[in-house]
Amino acid sequence: MVSGARPSPHVIFQPASTVSESATRLVLYLLPLVLALLLCAGLVARLRAGFDRERALARLDQLTGVPNVRAFYELATVEIERARRYQHPFTVAFIDLDEFKLVNGHLGRTAGDAVLRTVARTISAVTRASDVVARVGGDEFVVLFPETGTAPARLAIEKVRQAVSGIVPAHGWRLSASIGVATYLVAPESVDVLVGTADQLMSAAKRSGKNAVSHETQNEAVGVR
């Protein structure tokens, strides 16, 4: 050995078979863990999908398939907050079918349910995708029109009124509705105020002879109407 030289390190080579066996053991050890993780991930995804589905169903009216009163309050709350932030007008319509009890009385409950489904489909067909059509009572519906001022609201509501009047529950019998409409230039304090105002206007429309619309613009300056 040369003076000052370091001894060469010994390099140990493992046979290929030994390395392969070690890798196999590692794979066999990790495989159950990987499968368990995949199983858990799939289970969580299914549970989440089921929860989302149940949550969506809880916000739909089971008879007509449109949003129910709970969903409407949630969506209207969002619209009120958005209107406050961006200072956009919006409109809500409260729709009450005229003498709907006669439909159930003369044609039966099954026929009445079919009429309600037809009303929901009809209103949805003549409103925008961004509008919210909801059933909030037996024969009561509300429609939320985001970013809709007085003039556009009048046109939209007249389309709704005419569409509902075109529904024929039985030969020689046409449906009609009394509609209360409130257009807000400044967002109201709450959804309760919003719905209450439209409901009062609906009652005024019904007192005027039914198949009518009572429309008011809230927060409007004097002389603007």
C-alpha positions as CSV (number, residue, x, y, z in Angstrom):
1,M,0.0,0.0,0.0
2,V,1.3,3.4,-0.9
3,S,1.9,5.6,2.1
4,G,-1.1,8.1,2.6
5,A,-3.5,6.4,0.2
6,R,-7.0,5.6,1.4
7,P,-8.2,2.0,1.3
8,S,-10.8,1.5,-1.5
9,P,-14.4,1.1,-0.1
10,H,-16.0,-2.2,-0.6
11,V,-19.0,-2.0,-2.9
12,I,-21.7,-4.6,-2.1
13,F,-23.9,-5.7,-5.0
14,Q,-27.1,-7.4,-4.1
15,P,-28.3,-10.0,-6.5
16,A,-31.2,-9.0,-8.8
17,S,-33.4,-11.6,-7.2
18,T,-32.9,-10.1,-3.8
19,V,-33.8,-6.6,-4.9
20,S,-36.9,-8.0,-6.7
21,E,-38.0,-9.8,-3.6
22,S,-37.6,-6.7,-1.5
23,A,-39.7,-4.7,-3.9
24,T,-42.3,-7.3,-4.0
25,R,-42.6,-7.4,-0.2
26,L,-42.9,-3.5,-0.2
27,V,-45.6,-3.6,-2.8
28,L,-47.5,-6.3,-0.9
29,Y,-47.1,-4.3,2.3
30,L,-48.4,-1.0,0.7
31,L,-51.1,-2.6,-1.5
32,P,-53.7,-3.0,1.3
33,L,-53.1,0.6,2.5
34,V,-53.5,1.9,-1.1
35,L,-56.7,-0.1,-1.5
36,A,-58.0,1.1,1.8
37,L,-57.4,4.7,0.8
38,L,-59.1,4.2,-2.5
39,L,-62.0,2.6,-0.8
40,C,-62.3,5.4,1.7
41,A,-62.1,8.0,-1.1
42,G,-64.8,6.3,-3.0
43,L,-67.0,6.1,0.1
44,V,-66.5,9.7,0.9
45,A,-67.3,10.7,-2.7
46,R,-70.5,8.6,-2.6
47,L,-71.5,10.1,0.8
48,R,-70.8,13.6,-0.5
49,A,-72.9,13.0,-3.6
50,G,-75.7,11.6,-1.5
51,F,-75.6,14.6,0.8
52,D,-75.6,17.0,-2.1
53,R,-78.5,15.2,-3.7
54,E,-80.5,15.2,-0.4
55,R,-79.7,18.9,0.1
56,A,-80.9,19.7,-3.4
57,L,-84.1,17.7,-2.9
58,A,-84.8,19.4,0.4
59,R,-85.0,22.7,-1.5
60,L,-87.4,21.5,-4.2
61,D,-91.2,21.3,-4.1
62,Q,-91.9,17.6,-4.3
63,L,-95.1,18.1,-6.4
64,T,-94.0,20.6,-9.0
65,G,-90.2,20.3,-9.0
66,V,-89.6,24.0,-8.7
67,P,-87.8,25.5,-5.6
68,N,-89.8,25.5,-2.4
69,V,-90.2,28.3,0.1
70,R,-87.0,27.5,1.9
71,A,-85.0,27.7,-1.3
72,F,-86.7,30.9,-2.3
73,Y,-85.8,32.6,1.0
74,E,-82.2,31.6,0.6
75,L,-82.0,32.8,-3.0
76,A,-83.9,36.0,-2.3
77,T,-81.5,36.8,0.6
78,V,-78.6,36.5,-1.8
79,E,-80.3,38.8,-4.3
80,I,-81.1,41.4,-1.6
81,E,-77.4,41.4,-0.6
82,R,-76.3,41.7,-4.2
83,A,-78.8,44.5,-4.9
84,R,-77.4,46.4,-1.9
85,R,-73.8,46.0,-3.1
86,Y,-74.3,46.8,-6.7
87,Q,-77.4,49.1,-6.4
88,H,-79.4,47.1,-8.9
89,P,-83.2,47.0,-8.9
90,F,-85.1,43.7,-8.8
91,T,-88.7,42.6,-8.8
92,V,-90.7,39.9,-7.0
93,A,-94.2,38.7,-8.1
94,F,-96.6,36.9,-5.8
95,I,-99.0,34.7,-7.8
96,D,-102.3,33.3,-6.4
97,L,-104.5,31.1,-8.6
98,D,-108.0,32.4,-8.7
99,E,-110.7,30.0,-7.3
100,F,-108.3,27.0,-7.4
101,K,-110.4,25.3,-4.8
102,L,-113.0,24.8,-7.5
103,V,-110.5,22.8,-9.5
104,N,-110.0,20.4,-6.7
105,G,-113.7,20.4,-5.9
106,H,-114.9,19.7,-9.4
107,L,-112.1,17.7,-10.9
108,G,-110.5,16.0,-7.9
109,R,-107.2,16.3,-6.1
110,T,-105.2,14.4,-8.8
111,A,-106.4,16.8,-11.4
112,G,-105.6,19.7,-9.1
113,D,-102.0,18.5,-8.6
114,A,-101.6,18.1,-12.4
115,V,-102.8,21.7,-12.8
116,L,-100.2,22.9,-10.3
117,R,-97.5,21.1,-12.2
118,T,-98.6,22.7,-15.4
119,V,-98.6,26.2,-13.8
120,A,-95.1,25.7,-12.6
121,R,-93.9,24.5,-16.0
122,T,-95.8,27.3,-17.7
123,I,-94.3,30.1,-15.6
124,S,-90.8,28.7,-15.9
125,A,-91.2,28.5,-19.7
126,V,-92.0,32.3,-20.0
127,T,-89.4,33.5,-17.6
128,R,-85.6,33.7,-17.9
129,A,-83.2,31.1,-16.7
130,S,-81.9,33.6,-14.2
131,D,-85.3,34.2,-12.7
132,V,-86.4,32.1,-9.7
133,V,-89.9,30.4,-9.9
134,A,-90.9,28.9,-6.5
135,R,-94.0,27.4,-5.0
136,V,-94.6,28.8,-1.5
137,G,-98.1,27.5,-0.7
138,G,-100.9,25.4,-2.0
139,D,-101.7,27.4,-5.1
140,E,-99.3,30.2,-4.5
141,F,-96.1,30.9,-6.5
142,V,-93.5,33.6,-6.3
143,V,-91.1,34.7,-9.1
144,L,-87.9,36.6,-8.4
145,F,-86.7,38.7,-11.3
146,P,-83.0,39.8,-10.6
147,E,-81.9,43.1,-12.1
148,T,-85.3,43.9,-13.3
149,G,-86.7,47.5,-13.1
150,T,-90.3,48.7,-13.4
151,A,-90.8,48.7,-17.2
152,P,-89.2,45.3,-17.9
153,A,-91.1,43.8,-14.9
154,R,-94.4,44.9,-16.4
155,L,-93.7,43.1,-19.6
156,A,-92.5,40.0,-17.9
157,I,-95.5,39.8,-15.6
158,E,-97.9,40.3,-18.4
159,K,-96.4,37.3,-20.2
160,V,-96.8,35.3,-17.0
161,R,-100.5,36.4,-16.6
162,Q,-101.3,35.6,-20.2
163,A,-99.5,32.2,-20.0
164,V,-101.4,31.2,-16.9
165,S,-104.7,32.3,-18.4
166,G,-104.0,30.0,-21.3
167,I,-104.1,26.9,-19.1
168,V,-107.4,25.0,-19.5
169,P,-108.0,22.5,-16.6
170,A,-111.2,21.3,-18.3
171,H,-113.3,22.0,-21.4
172,G,-114.7,25.6,-21.2
173,W,-112.8,26.4,-18.1
174,R,-109.7,28.7,-18.1
175,L,-107.4,29.3,-15.2
176,S,-106.5,32.8,-14.0
177,A,-104.3,34.3,-11.4
178,S,-104.1,37.5,-9.3
179,I,-100.6,38.8,-9.2
180,G,-98.9,41.3,-6.8
181,V,-95.7,42.8,-8.1
182,A,-93.1,44.8,-6.1
183,T,-90.2,46.4,-7.9
184,Y,-87.4,47.5,-5.5
185,L,-85.0,50.3,-6.5
186,V,-83.4,50.0,-3.1
187,A,-83.2,46.6,-1.5
188,P,-85.7,46.0,1.4
189,E,-84.6,45.0,4.9
190,S,-85.5,41.4,4.6
191,V,-87.2,38.7,2.5
192,D,-90.2,38.9,4.8
193,V,-90.7,42.5,3.9
194,L,-90.3,41.6,0.2
195,V,-92.8,38.8,0.3
196,G,-95.2,40.7,2.5
197,T,-95.4,43.6,0.2
198,A,-96.0,41.5,-2.9
199,D,-98.6,39.5,-1.0
200,Q,-100.5,42.6,-0.1
201,L,-100.4,43.8,-3.7
202,M,-101.7,40.3,-4.7
203,S,-104.7,40.8,-2.4
204,A,-105.4,44.2,-3.9
205,A,-105.3,42.6,-7.4
206,K,-107.8,39.9,-6.3
207,R,-110.1,42.5,-4.8
208,S,-110.1,44.4,-8.1
209,G,-111.7,41.5,-9.9
210,K,-109.1,38.7,-10.2
211,N,-107.1,37.8,-13.3
212,A,-105.3,41.1,-12.6
213,V,-102.0,42.6,-11.7
214,S,-101.2,45.1,-9.0
215,H,-97.7,46.6,-9.4
216,E,-95.9,49.1,-7.3
217,T,-92.3,50.4,-7.4
218,Q,-90.9,50.8,-4.0
219,N,-88.4,53.6,-2.9
220,E,-89.4,55.6,-6.0
221,A,-89.1,59.3,-5.9
222,V,-92.3,61.4,-6.1
223,G,-93.3,62.2,-9.6
224,V,-91.2,59.4,-11.2
225,R,-94.1,57.0,-11.8
